[in-house]
Structure formats: C-alpha cells, structure tokens
Amino acid sequence: MPRPRSLTPDRLAAAALAVIDRDGLAALSMRTVARELGMSPMGLYRYVADREELEGLVVDRVLGDLDTSAPAADAPWRDRIETMVGRLRDAVVRHPEAVRLTLAHRHRAPGGLLWSETVLGILTEAGIDGARRVVALRALHGYVTGAIQLEHLGPLAGAGTSAIAALPEDRFPYLTQTARTAGEVGPDQEFFGGLRLLLRGLDG
C-alpha cells in the first residue's frame, strides 16, 4: 500500500513561494523546498515530479484569489480593462520574484486562463479582434510583467534614480531632469499612467 500523502498542494506551494520570496526564483529547487519543509529531497518526490510541477503549484497559489469576474458592462471598455489589469497586479505584486512564472505557466493556471478569457471578452466587445486582439493581450501581459519587475528591481524612489539625477547635466540634460521628476512619481501613478497610455494606443 502507498504511504499516506500528508502534504497538500497548497502547503507545497507555500513552501516553494517562501523560498522564492526570500532567496529569489533562481533558488527554487526540489532540494531547497524539501529543506523548507524539513524533509529529504527524495521524500518530496512522493508529492511532485520535478521543479516544473512546483512552479505550477506556485502560480496556482499566487493567482488563486484573483478576481476574474467581468467588471460592470456599462463602464467604458478601457476602464474595465484597467480594473482587470489592476486585479492581476494586486495578485502578483506581493511576489515579484515569481512574476515570470505566471507567464511560463499561463497555459495551465486556472486563474490566469480565466483572467485572459475575461479580458479577451472585453476586447472583443470593444471591436478589437483577430491579430489586434492577440497583440493586445500579449501587450497587457507584457506590461504587467515588465512594470512589476521594474518596480521591484529599479523603483523610481530607489538609489538608481538618485544616481541618474546626479549625472552631469551638460551631457545628460533630459535624463537628469526626468530623474528628478521621477522621484515625485508614486508606484500607482507610474503603473496606471503607463497602462492608460497603452490602452489609448489600442484604439488605433
């Protein structure tokens, strides 16, 4: 008879996510997750086949509470898309090191699939279909992924912005001036301001 399976998928995902949050995505392995759970790596193989399966569990956990229901139909389509993108950001921004996994496993994570289905429905109602709809969805995914990683690795309020602002003005007049202004831009203003520029472009 097989031994009882005492570890739930959610507990495995929580352990893997703890490793990622603390040590970065590159640190994720069967060995590090087993250590997090206080068990041997061989014991972990009773529950998951490999790192790829662990990654899938992490994405399921990150997107597990994502609200994928359609926003009110009487709102403008761009506002509805902004609501959906904001929900996705809220779900993944707490775990920026895991953001890349949400793209790698987008084809099988239920939360991500339902989010995309809702977004595609809104785009279709707005008259965006065919190749434009493909590009629009990819652009939205790319924007969320890139914006969150940029905020995580190079926030506007970070040392990098200060260093750029201190460059020689005669050589970098626009860059230094922009960096000084950037210090006054908050994360939400940066994220949703960029998103609105992208959404306006979809009308073309």
C-alpha positions as a Markdown table, in Angstrom:
| # | Residue | x | y | z |
|---|---|---|---|---|
| 1 | Met | 0.0 | 0.0 | 0.0 |
| 2 | Pro | 1.3 | 3.5 | -0.7 |
| 3 | Arg | 2.2 | 5.7 | 2.2 |
| 4 | Pro | -0.3 | 8.4 | 3.1 |
| 5 | Arg | 0.1 | 11.7 | 1.3 |
| 6 | Ser | 0.3 | 14.2 | 4.2 |
| 7 | Leu | 1.4 | 17.3 | 2.3 |
| 8 | Thr | -1.3 | 19.2 | 0.4 |
| 9 | Pro | -0.5 | 21.0 | -2.9 |
| 10 | Asp | -1.2 | 24.3 | -1.1 |
| 11 | Arg | 1.4 | 23.6 | 1.6 |
| 12 | Leu | 3.9 | 22.6 | -1.0 |
| 13 | Ala | 3.2 | 25.8 | -2.9 |
| 14 | Ala | 3.6 | 27.9 | 0.2 |
| 15 | Ala | 7.0 | 26.4 | 0.9 |
| 16 | Ala | 8.2 | 26.9 | -2.6 |
| 17 | Leu | 6.9 | 30.5 | -2.6 |
| 18 | Ala | 8.7 | 31.2 | 0.7 |
| 19 | Val | 12.0 | 30.1 | -1.0 |
| 20 | Ile | 11.3 | 32.4 | -3.9 |
| 21 | Asp | 10.3 | 35.4 | -1.9 |
| 22 | Arg | 13.3 | 35.1 | 0.4 |
| 23 | Asp | 16.1 | 33.9 | -1.9 |
| 24 | Gly | 14.9 | 34.6 | -5.5 |
| 25 | Leu | 13.5 | 32.5 | -8.3 |
| 26 | Ala | 16.9 | 31.0 | -9.1 |
| 27 | Ala | 17.0 | 29.4 | -5.6 |
| 28 | Leu | 13.9 | 27.3 | -6.3 |
| 29 | Ser | 14.7 | 23.6 | -6.4 |
| 30 | Met | 13.5 | 20.3 | -5.1 |
| 31 | Arg | 16.3 | 20.4 | -2.5 |
| 32 | Thr | 15.5 | 23.9 | -1.2 |
| 33 | Val | 11.8 | 23.3 | -0.9 |
| 34 | Ala | 12.5 | 20.0 | 0.8 |
| 35 | Arg | 14.7 | 21.9 | 3.3 |
| 36 | Glu | 11.9 | 24.4 | 3.8 |
| 37 | Leu | 9.5 | 21.6 | 4.7 |
| 38 | Gly | 12.0 | 19.8 | 6.9 |
| 39 | Met | 12.2 | 16.7 | 4.8 |
| 40 | Ser | 14.6 | 14.9 | 2.4 |
| 41 | Pro | 14.6 | 15.8 | -1.3 |
| 42 | Met | 13.7 | 12.1 | -2.1 |
| 43 | Gly | 10.7 | 12.4 | 0.2 |
| 44 | Leu | 9.5 | 15.5 | -1.8 |
| 45 | Tyr | 9.4 | 13.4 | -5.0 |
| 46 | Arg | 6.4 | 11.5 | -3.5 |
| 47 | Tyr | 4.4 | 14.6 | -4.0 |
| 48 | Val | 5.7 | 16.4 | -7.1 |
| 49 | Ala | 7.7 | 15.1 | -10.1 |
| 50 | Asp | 10.1 | 18.0 | -10.5 |
| 51 | Arg | 10.7 | 21.7 | -10.3 |
| 52 | Glu | 8.3 | 22.4 | -13.2 |
| 53 | Glu | 5.4 | 20.9 | -11.2 |
| 54 | Leu | 6.5 | 23.0 | -8.2 |
| 55 | Glu | 6.4 | 26.1 | -10.4 |
| 56 | Gly | 2.8 | 25.3 | -11.4 |
| 57 | Leu | 1.7 | 25.0 | -7.8 |
| 58 | Val | 3.3 | 28.3 | -7.0 |
| 59 | Val | 1.4 | 30.0 | -9.9 |
| 60 | Asp | -1.8 | 28.4 | -8.8 |
| 61 | Arg | -1.3 | 29.8 | -5.3 |
| 62 | Val | -0.3 | 33.3 | -6.5 |
| 63 | Leu | -3.3 | 33.5 | -8.8 |
| 64 | Gly | -5.7 | 31.5 | -6.6 |
| 65 | Asp | -7.6 | 34.5 | -5.2 |
| 66 | Leu | -7.5 | 36.6 | -8.5 |
| 67 | Asp | -11.0 | 38.0 | -9.2 |
| 68 | Thr | -11.6 | 37.0 | -12.8 |
| 69 | Ser | -15.3 | 38.1 | -13.0 |
| 70 | Ala | -16.2 | 40.7 | -15.6 |
| 71 | Pro | -16.4 | 44.3 | -14.4 |
| 72 | Ala | -19.7 | 46.1 | -14.9 |
| 73 | Ala | -20.7 | 46.1 | -18.5 |
| 74 | Asp | -21.9 | 49.7 | -18.5 |
| 75 | Ala | -18.4 | 51.0 | -17.8 |
| 76 | Pro | -16.1 | 52.1 | -20.8 |
| 77 | Trp | -14.1 | 49.2 | -22.1 |
| 78 | Arg | -10.8 | 50.8 | -21.2 |
| 79 | Asp | -11.9 | 51.3 | -17.6 |
| 80 | Arg | -12.9 | 47.6 | -17.5 |
| 81 | Ile | -9.5 | 46.5 | -18.8 |
| 82 | Glu | -7.8 | 48.8 | -16.2 |
| 83 | Thr | -9.8 | 47.1 | -13.5 |
| 84 | Met | -8.8 | 43.6 | -14.7 |
| 85 | Val | -5.1 | 44.6 | -15.0 |
| 86 | Gly | -5.2 | 46.2 | -11.6 |
| 87 | Arg | -6.5 | 42.9 | -10.1 |
| 88 | Leu | -3.7 | 41.0 | -11.7 |
| 89 | Arg | -1.2 | 43.4 | -10.4 |
| 90 | Asp | -2.6 | 43.1 | -6.9 |
| 91 | Ala | -2.4 | 39.3 | -7.1 |
| 92 | Val | 1.3 | 39.1 | -8.2 |
| 93 | Val | 2.9 | 42.3 | -6.9 |
| 94 | Arg | 3.4 | 40.7 | -3.4 |
| 95 | His | 5.7 | 38.1 | -5.0 |
| 96 | Pro | 7.7 | 39.9 | -7.7 |
| 97 | Glu | 10.3 | 37.2 | -8.0 |
| 98 | Ala | 7.5 | 34.8 | -9.1 |
| 99 | Val | 6.1 | 37.1 | -11.8 |
| 100 | Arg | 8.0 | 35.3 | -14.6 |
| 101 | Leu | 6.4 | 32.0 | -13.6 |
| 102 | Thr | 2.9 | 33.4 | -14.2 |
| 103 | Leu | 3.9 | 33.8 | -17.9 |
| 104 | Ala | 5.7 | 30.4 | -18.1 |
| 105 | His | 2.6 | 28.6 | -16.8 |
| 106 | Arg | -0.1 | 30.8 | -18.2 |
| 107 | His | -1.4 | 28.0 | -20.4 |
| 108 | Arg | -2.4 | 25.8 | -17.5 |
| 109 | Ala | -3.0 | 28.0 | -14.4 |
| 110 | Pro | -6.8 | 28.3 | -14.0 |
| 111 | Gly | -6.7 | 31.8 | -12.5 |
| 112 | Gly | -4.6 | 33.1 | -15.4 |
| 113 | Leu | -6.7 | 31.4 | -18.0 |
| 114 | Leu | -10.0 | 32.8 | -16.6 |
| 115 | Trp | -8.4 | 36.3 | -16.4 |
| 116 | Ser | -7.4 | 36.2 | -20.0 |
| 117 | Glu | -10.8 | 34.9 | -21.1 |
| 118 | Thr | -12.5 | 37.8 | -19.4 |
| 119 | Val | -10.0 | 40.3 | -20.9 |
| 120 | Leu | -10.5 | 38.9 | -24.4 |
| 121 | Gly | -14.2 | 39.2 | -24.0 |
| 122 | Ile | -13.9 | 42.9 | -23.1 |
| 123 | Leu | -11.5 | 43.5 | -26.0 |
| 124 | Thr | -13.9 | 41.7 | -28.4 |
| 125 | Glu | -16.9 | 43.8 | -27.3 |
| 126 | Ala | -14.7 | 46.9 | -27.9 |
| 127 | Gly | -14.2 | 45.8 | -31.6 |
| 128 | Ile | -10.7 | 44.5 | -31.1 |
| 129 | Asp | -10.4 | 41.1 | -32.7 |
| 130 | Gly | -8.2 | 38.9 | -34.9 |
| 131 | Ala | -4.5 | 39.7 | -34.8 |
| 132 | Arg | -5.1 | 43.0 | -33.0 |
| 133 | Arg | -6.6 | 41.1 | -30.1 |
| 134 | Val | -3.6 | 38.7 | -30.0 |
| 135 | Val | -1.2 | 41.7 | -29.8 |
| 136 | Ala | -3.4 | 43.5 | -27.3 |
| 137 | Leu | -3.5 | 40.6 | -24.8 |
| 138 | Arg | 0.2 | 40.0 | -25.2 |
| 139 | Ala | 0.9 | 43.7 | -24.7 |
| 140 | Leu | -1.2 | 43.7 | -21.5 |
| 141 | His | 0.6 | 40.6 | -20.1 |
| 142 | Gly | 4.0 | 42.1 | -21.1 |
| 143 | Tyr | 3.1 | 45.4 | -19.5 |
| 144 | Val | 2.1 | 43.9 | -16.1 |
| 145 | Thr | 5.2 | 41.6 | -16.0 |
| 146 | Gly | 7.6 | 44.3 | -17.0 |
| 147 | Ala | 6.1 | 47.0 | -14.8 |
| 148 | Ile | 6.2 | 44.9 | -11.7 |
| 149 | Gln | 9.7 | 43.7 | -12.3 |
| 150 | Leu | 10.9 | 47.2 | -13.0 |
| 151 | Glu | 9.2 | 48.5 | -9.8 |
| 152 | His | 10.9 | 45.6 | -7.9 |
| 153 | Leu | 14.4 | 45.9 | -9.4 |
| 154 | Gly | 14.6 | 49.6 | -10.1 |
| 155 | Pro | 11.9 | 51.6 | -8.3 |
| 156 | Leu | 11.7 | 55.3 | -9.1 |
| 157 | Ala | 12.2 | 56.0 | -5.4 |
| 158 | Gly | 15.4 | 53.9 | -5.3 |
| 159 | Ala | 19.1 | 54.7 | -5.4 |
| 160 | Gly | 19.3 | 54.3 | -9.2 |
| 161 | Thr | 17.0 | 57.3 | -9.8 |
| 162 | Ser | 19.2 | 59.4 | -7.4 |
| 163 | Ala | 22.3 | 58.3 | -9.3 |
| 164 | Ile | 20.9 | 59.3 | -12.6 |
| 165 | Ala | 19.7 | 62.6 | -11.3 |
| 166 | Ala | 23.3 | 63.3 | -10.2 |
| 167 | Leu | 24.8 | 62.7 | -13.7 |
| 168 | Pro | 26.5 | 65.7 | -15.5 |
| 169 | Glu | 23.7 | 67.9 | -16.8 |
| 170 | Asp | 25.7 | 69.1 | -19.8 |
| 171 | Arg | 25.9 | 65.6 | -21.1 |
| 172 | Phe | 22.5 | 64.2 | -20.0 |
| 173 | Pro | 20.2 | 67.2 | -19.7 |
| 174 | Tyr | 17.0 | 65.3 | -20.4 |
| 175 | Leu | 17.9 | 62.2 | -18.4 |
| 176 | Thr | 18.8 | 64.2 | -15.2 |
| 177 | Gln | 15.8 | 66.4 | -15.4 |
| 178 | Thr | 13.5 | 63.4 | -15.9 |
| 179 | Ala | 15.1 | 61.5 | -13.0 |
| 180 | Arg | 14.5 | 64.5 | -10.7 |
| 181 | Thr | 10.8 | 64.5 | -11.6 |
| 182 | Ala | 10.7 | 60.7 | -11.3 |
| 183 | Gly | 11.3 | 60.9 | -7.6 |
| 184 | Glu | 7.9 | 62.6 | -7.2 |
| 185 | Val | 6.0 | 59.8 | -9.1 |
| 186 | Gly | 4.4 | 57.1 | -6.9 |
| 187 | Pro | 4.1 | 53.4 | -7.8 |
| 188 | Asp | 0.4 | 53.6 | -8.6 |
| 189 | Gln | 0.8 | 56.8 | -10.7 |
| 190 | Glu | 3.6 | 55.1 | -12.6 |
| 191 | Phe | 1.8 | 51.8 | -13.2 |
| 192 | Phe | -1.7 | 53.1 | -14.1 |
| 193 | Gly | -0.3 | 56.1 | -16.0 |
| 194 | Gly | 1.7 | 53.7 | -18.3 |
| 195 | Leu | -1.3 | 51.4 | -18.6 |
| 196 | Arg | -3.5 | 54.2 | -19.8 |
| 197 | Leu | -1.0 | 55.2 | -22.4 |
| 198 | Leu | -1.0 | 51.6 | -23.7 |
| 199 | Leu | -4.8 | 51.4 | -23.7 |
| 200 | Arg | -5.1 | 54.6 | -25.7 |
| 201 | Gly | -2.8 | 53.1 | -28.2 |
| 202 | Leu | -5.2 | 50.1 | -28.7 |
| 203 | Asp | -7.8 | 52.4 | -30.2 |
| 204 | Gly | -5.5 | 53.0 | -33.2 |
